[in-house]
Amino acid sequence: MEYSLMTYDRVIVNKMSYGFRIPLTTIDLFGSATPERGDIALFDSPEDGAKRLIKRIVAIGGDHVLVVNGQLSVNGQSLGDRTVEHFGDREALLRLTTQPDYNQGGGPDFEADVPPGMVLAMGDHRGNSTDGRMFGFVDEREMVGRAIAIYYRQGDGFTWKPL
């Protein structure tokens, strides 16, 4: 997630952002909400379920996504350039170095239609991120919460940086 989040950052996660659930389940008690483009969300890895991931939600159900050389387009609209992407009033600084060759030499890196009720989560460090381009879409009900701020950064100590 570099540059939005750095190694050893500590973040505050609002676990009620996507609804109030019975602990350790996806059963909503009240207030179910859906993730939005640009949210930095916490969820269990779809690959093994044992590891928690924190990634940016870049597309939601019904969106058509195209990624070429790490550059993201949603519904035919480019979200930025090689340094920053815009998600409404949120900005994501990108790190596109060491971009892997997902397309095996031709075509887009990734192209798909996001099914209803699902999201595409990607890291901001696109060249070194295990994300939805590898493990696929994530059910929006699997979102544990939304990261709202960094409260500690190595080298800076205690801080407050809204996400």
N, C-alpha and C positions, 0 to 999 in steps of 0.2 A: 504494500500500500504506500510505499515511498512515493511521493513526498508528503502526502497527507498524514500518514503515520510512520514513525521511525521505529527501528528495533528498540525494545525495552520501554516504549511509551506505555503509560498506564491511562486507561480511558474509563469514563463513566458511561455505563450502558443503561438506557431506560428500557427495562424489561416489560413495561406496560405500553410501549409505543404501538404495538400491533395487537393489543387486546389484553385483557386480564384473564389468565388461564390457570387451570388447576396445575400446581407445580409438577414438573417432569412429564407433562402431557401437552398435547396440542388442542385440548378441549377448552373452548372459550367459555368463561362465566358471563362476561359482558364486555361490550366495547370493542368488538373485533374491528381492526383497521388493516388496510393494505399498505405494503411498502410503496414508496415513491421513487422515481428516478432520482439518483443523486444521494439517497440514503446510504450511510455506512452501516451495514447490518452485521449482526452476529448470528451464526447458525452452525449446526453440526455438519461436518464434512459428509457430503453424499457418498463419498468413496468408502469410508469406513465407519462413520458415525461416532468414532471415538475422539476425534479432534475437533475443536471449535475453530471456525474460520471467521475472519472479519474482512469483508469485501464491500465494494461499492455496488449498489443496485443500479445497473445501467439501462435495463429494459424491463418492462412489465408485460403482462398478458396482452396479446393483440399486437405488439410491436414487431416490426421487421427490422432485424439487426444485420449490419454489414461491418466487418472489421477488415481493413486493408492496411498492412504494415503497422498495426497497433492503433490506427485511427478509426474511431467509432462513428458510424452513422446510424441513426434510428429513424425509421420511417422515411428514408431518403434525405434526411437532413443531417449534415455534418455537425457534430457537437463542439468542434473546436479545431485546434491545429496541433502541431507536434509537441507543444509545451503545456497547453491547458485545454480542458473541456468544460463546458458550461451546462449545468443542469438547473435551469431556472435561475434563482439567485445564488446557487451554490457553484463554486468552481473547484475543479480537481486539477492539481498540478501533476503532470504525467512524467513518467520516466520510461522512455521507449528504447533505451540501450539494450543491446544483445537480444533483439527481437527474434524469436524462434521462427523457423520456417514451417508453419502449420499447413501451408497449402502445397507443400512438396514441389515448389517451383512454379506454380501457375494458379491464377485465380485468387479470390479473396482468402484471407486467413481464416475467416469464420463468417458464415451467413446462415441465418435461420429465422423462422417465425416463432415467437414466444407464445406457447399455448396459454389459454385462459387459466388463471389461478397459479401461474408459475412466474418466476423472475429469472433474469440472467444477471449473475453476480461476477464482476471482474475486478482484478486488482489494478491500482493505478500504476504499478511498476509492471507494465504489460510484457516486458521482455523476460521477466523472471517471476511469473505468477501462475500458480496452479489454481485455475478458476473455471468458470462455466464453459470456457472453450474446450476444456478437457473432460470435466465431470458432468456437463450438461446443465439443464435448468433445475431450479430449486423450487419446491412448493412454497408459496408465500406463507402457508401455515407453519412452516418449519423455522421461520425467523424467530430467534430467541429475543432479540431486542435491537434497538438502534443506538449506535454510539453517538453521544451528544457533545462530548468534550474530552480533551486531553487534560489530565490534572497533574501529571508528572512526566517530565522528559529528562532523560539522562543528560547531564551537563548543564541543564537549566534548573533542575530541582523542581519544586512545586510551582505549578503555573496554571493558567486557565486559558485554554485555546478551544473555542467552540468549533465543532466540525460541521 
